[in-house]
Amino acid sequence: MNKKVLTAATLAVFASAAHAQSSVTLYGLIDAGISYVNNSKTASGHDSLVKYDDGVAQGSRWGLRGTEDLGGGLKALFVLENGFNSGNGTLGQGGALFGRQAFVGLSQNNVGSLTFGRQYSFSTDYLGGNYSTGGQTVAGNYAYHINDVDQLTSSRINNAVKFSSANFAGLTFGAMYGFSNQAGAFAGAPATGTVAAPVAGSSRAYSLGVNYANGPFGVGAAYTDIRYPSQATPAFSTTIANVTTGSVRDLRTFGVGGRYSIGAATLWALYTNTRFAPITGSSTTFAAYEAGAKYAFTPALTAGAGYTYMHLSDANTGHWSQADLSVDYALSKRTDVYALGIYQLASGQVGKGNLSAQIGSSTSYFNTSGNADNQLAFRVGIRHKF
């Protein structure tokens, strides 16, 4: 009897130890509030809009993440992350159940991780969160560049294999490749057929990045290349104002950013250059120059400001200047309230139409203003993390 009791106790100890070395965490975030814009899309282009808006400071989401200790510094890991709209409960990212992230892989101490699935590009990993006004302040998705064509916040790559290095004295780097998953089209393929009987194409992508962060200083760079971006699911945006670049063969974006903290203040700067190469015809280049700062007046109260100049060149010419101001107050470690204001002025000529302002990383926020060359937006919101 004593031997049986001892054996049972030993097995219980080992089971408890194994359980302690593995974990699964439920997490999430809900961001909601009321927004106003002076020029929204109407026949005249000058009507104001007041609306409930979701996911501005950060996109609303819930997810599961887990790890399992395999011994010797090796771990298995996974992330499943869902995006949704808190206003109507619908799924984000084209209706995918886990459209934000869905991957599994292995990580090794002092080496890095190798993961497989739907994952962020290094333009998002390294540049968007570290060196942009959208990532550094609650201006969030209103502050990211037009339609996120430079992949700073929503660049999720399907069918991807991704290596992310460990942290080597502040230095991290990585590379990823997203497969087209279409026979005979390893590098992707455009849609074919007729309007009545279209044949879907395929998209492939790759991304590279390097980042160095040590103490108050950080600097990073990333390059992302997406072949046939309109054939991805959901499709990548190639639309700027009332310009659609048409049948894009390649979306290639490069960026470099830096950040420095001085006491309670943080300063940052970012440059991105995005080139749309069509199947036929000349290319179009979109460049963005951004600088910003934030200051923590108290542990709970932070204010931020940013300015971005965006330029569309080559076949079409356009200019956008955008200023962002925001203030954030933390009610607790998990809940904060915020207010922000954004003004954007557009000039130049694009195609045959008027150049229109577009605040936000997606035109779904306010829509393109019909005949106006500026937009002024205000918002108050609440964000809760769990």
C-alpha positions in Angstrom: 0.0 0.0 0.0 2.8 2.4 0.9 4.4 1.8 -2.5 1.2 2.6 -4.3 0.8 5.9 -2.3 4.4 6.9 -3.0 4.0 6.1 -6.8 0.7 8.2 -7.0 2.3 11.1 -5.1 5.4 11.0 -7.4 3.2 11.0 -10.5 1.2 13.9 -9.1 4.4 15.9 -8.6 5.6 15.3 -12.1 2.1 16.2 -13.5 2.1 19.5 -11.6 5.6 20.3 -12.8 4.6 19.6 -16.4 1.5 21.8 -16.0 3.5 24.6 -14.5 5.9 24.6 -17.6 3.0 25.1 -20.0 0.5 27.9 -20.2 -2.5 29.2 -22.3 -3.6 32.8 -21.8 -6.8 34.4 -22.9 -6.3 38.1 -23.7 -8.0 41.0 -25.5 -8.8 44.6 -26.0 -11.9 46.7 -26.7 -11.6 50.3 -28.0 -14.8 52.3 -28.5 -15.9 56.0 -28.7 -17.5 58.8 -30.6 -15.9 60.6 -33.6 -16.7 63.7 -35.6 -15.4 64.8 -39.0 -16.2 68.0 -40.8 -16.0 66.6 -44.4 -17.4 63.2 -45.1 -18.4 61.6 -48.4 -21.6 63.1 -49.8 -22.7 64.6 -53.1 -21.3 68.0 -52.0 -18.4 66.5 -50.0 -18.9 69.0 -47.2 -21.4 67.4 -44.8 -20.2 66.6 -41.3 -20.5 63.2 -39.7 -20.8 62.1 -36.0 -20.5 58.4 -35.5 -19.7 55.6 -33.2 -16.2 54.3 -34.1 -14.4 51.2 -33.0 -10.7 50.3 -32.8 -9.1 53.7 -33.2 -6.4 53.8 -30.5 -6.0 50.0 -31.2 -8.1 47.5 -33.0 -10.5 45.5 -30.8 -9.5 41.9 -30.5 -9.4 38.8 -28.4 -7.0 35.9 -28.6 -5.3 32.9 -27.1 -1.6 32.5 -26.7 0.3 29.6 -25.3 3.7 28.0 -24.7 4.9 24.5 -23.8 8.4 24.0 -22.3 10.0 21.1 -24.2 13.3 21.2 -22.3 16.8 22.5 -23.0 15.5 26.0 -23.7 13.2 24.8 -26.5 9.5 25.8 -26.4 6.4 25.2 -28.5 4.2 28.3 -29.0 1.0 29.4 -30.7 -1.1 32.5 -31.1 -4.8 32.7 -32.3 -6.1 36.3 -32.5 -9.5 37.4 -33.6 -10.4 41.0 -34.7 -14.0 42.3 -34.3 -16.1 45.5 -34.3 -17.6 46.3 -30.9 -20.3 48.4 -32.5 -22.0 45.6 -34.3 -20.2 42.5 -33.3 -19.0 41.6 -36.8 -15.6 40.0 -37.6 -12.8 42.1 -38.9 -10.1 41.2 -41.5 -12.5 40.1 -44.2 -14.6 38.0 -41.8 -11.8 35.5 -40.9 -12.2 33.9 -37.5 -8.6 34.5 -36.5 -7.8 37.2 -39.1 -5.4 39.2 -37.0 -2.9 36.3 -36.3 -2.9 32.5 -36.4 0.4 30.7 -36.1 2.3 27.9 -34.4 6.0 27.3 -34.0 9.1 26.7 -31.9 11.4 29.0 -30.1 14.9 28.3 -28.7 16.6 30.4 -26.0 19.4 32.6 -27.4 18.5 31.8 -31.0 15.0 32.9 -31.9 11.7 31.5 -33.1 10.4 29.8 -36.2 6.7 30.1 -36.7 4.1 29.0 -39.4 0.8 30.7 -40.3 -0.8 34.2 -40.7 1.7 36.7 -39.2 2.7 40.3 -39.3 5.4 41.6 -41.6 8.5 43.3 -40.2 7.2 46.6 -41.5 4.5 46.3 -38.8 6.6 44.5 -36.2 9.6 46.9 -36.2 8.3 50.2 -37.7 4.6 50.6 -37.0 4.7 50.2 -33.3 8.0 51.7 -32.5 8.5 54.7 -34.7 5.1 56.0 -35.8 2.6 58.4 -34.2 -0.1 55.7 -34.7 1.9 53.2 -32.6 3.3 55.6 -30.0 0.1 57.5 -29.2 -3.7 56.9 -28.9 -4.1 58.7 -32.2 -3.7 55.1 -33.4 -5.4 54.2 -36.7 -6.3 57.8 -37.5 -2.6 58.7 -37.5 -1.3 55.9 -39.7 -0.7 56.7 -43.3 -3.3 56.6 -46.0 -4.9 53.2 -46.3 -1.8 51.7 -44.6 -0.2 51.2 -48.0 3.2 51.2 -46.4 2.2 48.3 -44.2 2.7 49.9 -40.8 -0.3 48.5 -38.9 -2.3 45.9 -40.9 0.4 44.0 -42.8 -0.6 40.4 -42.2 0.9 37.8 -44.5 -0.9 34.5 -45.2 0.8 31.1 -45.4 4.0 32.5 -43.9 7.1 31.0 -42.5 8.8 33.5 -40.2 12.1 33.6 -38.3 12.5 36.2 -35.5 15.8 36.3 -33.8 16.4 36.4 -30.0 17.5 39.7 -28.5 21.3 40.1 -28.8 22.2 43.0 -26.6 19.4 45.0 -28.1 19.7 43.8 -31.7 16.9 41.8 -33.2 16.3 40.8 -36.9 14.2 38.5 -38.9 12.9 37.2 -42.3 9.7 35.7 -43.5 8.2 34.3 -46.7 4.5 33.9 -47.5 3.7 31.2 -50.1 1.2 31.7 -53.0 -0.1 28.1 -52.5 -0.9 27.9 -56.2 0.6 25.3 -58.5 2.9 26.7 -61.2 2.8 30.2 -59.5 5.4 30.1 -56.7 5.8 33.9 -57.1 2.1 34.5 -57.3 -0.2 35.0 -60.2 -2.7 37.7 -61.4 -6.4 37.0 -61.8 -7.3 35.7 -65.3 -10.4 34.8 -67.3 -13.3 37.2 -68.1 -15.6 39.3 -66.1 -18.3 36.7 -66.4 -15.9 33.8 -65.6 -13.0 35.1 -63.6 -10.1 32.9 -62.4 -8.7 33.9 -59.1 -5.0 34.6 -58.8 -2.6 34.3 -55.9 -0.4 36.4 -53.8 3.1 35.8 -52.3 5.1 38.1 -50.0 8.4 38.3 -48.2 9.7 40.7 -45.5 13.0 41.5 -43.9 13.7 43.6 -40.8 16.3 44.7 -38.3 15.9 46.6 -35.1 18.3 47.9 -32.4 16.9 49.2 -29.0 19.2 49.9 -26.1 18.2 52.2 -23.2 16.6 55.4 -24.4 17.6 54.9 -28.1 16.1 52.7 -30.8 16.5 52.5 -34.6 15.0 50.0 -37.1 14.5 49.3 -40.8 12.2 46.9 -42.7 11.4 45.9 -46.3 8.2 44.2 -47.4 7.4 43.0 -51.0 3.9 41.8 -51.9 3.4 40.2 -55.3 -0.2 40.7 -56.7 -1.5 42.3 -53.5 -5.1 42.4 -54.7 -5.2 38.6 -54.9 -4.5 38.1 -51.2 -7.4 37.2 -48.8 -8.3 39.8 -47.6 -6.7 41.9 -50.3 -4.0 44.5 -49.5 -5.0 48.1 -50.3 -3.4 49.8 -53.3 -5.8 52.8 -53.2 -4.7 56.4 -52.4 -7.4 59.1 -52.5 -9.3 58.8 -55.7 -6.3 57.0 -57.3 -6.4 53.2 -57.7 -3.2 51.9 -59.1 -5.0 49.2 -61.1 -3.5 45.7 -61.7 -0.5 45.9 -59.4 2.2 43.3 -59.9 4.3 44.4 -56.9 3.8 46.5 -53.8 7.3 47.2 -52.4 7.7 49.2 -49.3 10.9 50.2 -47.3 11.1 52.2 -44.1 13.5 53.4 -41.5 12.8 54.9 -38.1 14.4 56.1 -34.9 13.3 56.9 -31.3 14.9 58.6 -28.3 13.6 59.1 -24.8 14.7 62.0 -22.6 13.2 61.7 -19.1 9.4 61.8 -19.5 9.6 62.7 -23.2 9.9 60.4 -26.2 10.8 61.7 -29.7 10.5 59.7 -32.9 10.9 60.0 -36.7 10.0 57.7 -39.6 10.4 57.6 -43.3 8.7 55.1 -45.7 8.8 54.7 -49.4 6.2 52.5 -51.2 6.3 51.7 -54.9 3.4 50.2 -56.9 4.6 48.4 -60.0 1.7 47.7 -62.4 1.6 44.7 -64.8 1.9 47.3 -67.6 2.6 51.0 -67.5 4.7 53.2 -65.2 5.1 52.8 -61.5 3.7 55.1 -58.7 5.7 56.0 -55.6 4.2 57.0 -52.2 6.6 58.5 -49.7 5.8 59.5 -46.1 7.9 61.6 -43.7 6.8 61.6 -40.1 8.0 63.1 -36.7 6.4 63.2 -33.3 6.7 63.4 -29.6 4.9 62.5 -26.4 5.3 63.6 -22.8 4.2 61.9 -19.5 3.1 64.6 -17.2 2.2 62.1 -14.6 2.3 58.2 -14.6 -1.4 58.4 -15.6 -1.5 61.4 -18.0 0.3 61.5 -21.3 0.0 63.9 -24.3 1.3 63.3 -27.8 1.7 65.2 -31.1 2.8 64.2 -34.6 3.2 65.6 -38.1 3.3 63.7 -41.3 3.9 64.8 -44.9 2.9 62.3 -47.6 3.7 62.6 -51.3 2.4 60.7 -54.3 4.7 61.0 -57.4 5.5 59.6 -60.8 2.4 59.1 -62.9 0.3 61.1 -60.5 1.1 63.9 -58.1 -0.4 64.6 -54.7 0.5 66.1 -51.3 -0.9 65.6 -47.9 0.0 67.3 -44.6 -1.4 65.9 -41.4 -1.2 67.0 -37.8 -2.2 64.8 -34.8 -2.8 65.8 -31.2 -3.9 63.4 -28.4 -4.2 63.1 -24.7 -4.5 59.9 -22.7 -5.5 59.3 -19.1 -5.0 55.9 -17.4 -7.8 55.0 -14.9 -5.9 51.8 -14.1 -3.4 49.5 -15.6 -6.1 48.1 -17.9 -8.4 51.0 -18.6 -7.8 54.4 -20.1 -9.8 57.3 -21.6 -8.5 59.6 -24.3 -9.3 62.5 -26.7 -7.6 63.3 -30.0 -7.8 65.8 -32.8 -6.5 65.4 -36.4 -6.3 67.8 -39.3 -5.3 66.9 -42.9 -4.8 69.2 -45.8 -4.5 67.9 -49.4 -3.1 69.7 -52.5 -2.0 68.9 -56.0 -3.6 67.0 -58.8 -4.3 63.3 -59.0 -5.6 61.9 -62.3 -8.5 63.9 -63.6 -10.4 64.3 -60.3 -10.0 66.4 -57.2 -7.4 65.4 -54.7 -9.3 64.3 -51.6 -8.3 64.0 -48.0 -8.3 60.6 -46.2 -7.7 60.6 -42.5 -6.9 57.2 -41.1 -5.3 54.0 -42.2 -8.5 52.9 -43.9 -11.2 54.9 -45.8 -13.8 53.0 -43.8 -13.2 55.5 -41.0 -14.7 58.6 -42.7 -14.7 57.9 -46.5 -13.0 60.1 -49.0 -14.4 63.6 -48.9 -16.1 64.3 -52.2 -14.9 67.8 -53.1 -13.1 69.0 -50.0 -9.3 69.3 -49.8 -9.2 69.0 -46.0 -10.6 67.1 -43.1 -10.8 67.9 -39.4 -11.6 65.1 -37.0 -12.1 64.8 -33.2 -12.7 61.8 -31.0 -13.2 60.8 -27.4 -12.8 57.1 -26.5 -12.2 54.4 -23.9 -9.9 51.4 -24.1 -10.0 48.4 -21.9 -7.5 45.5 -21.9 -8.0 42.1 -20.4 
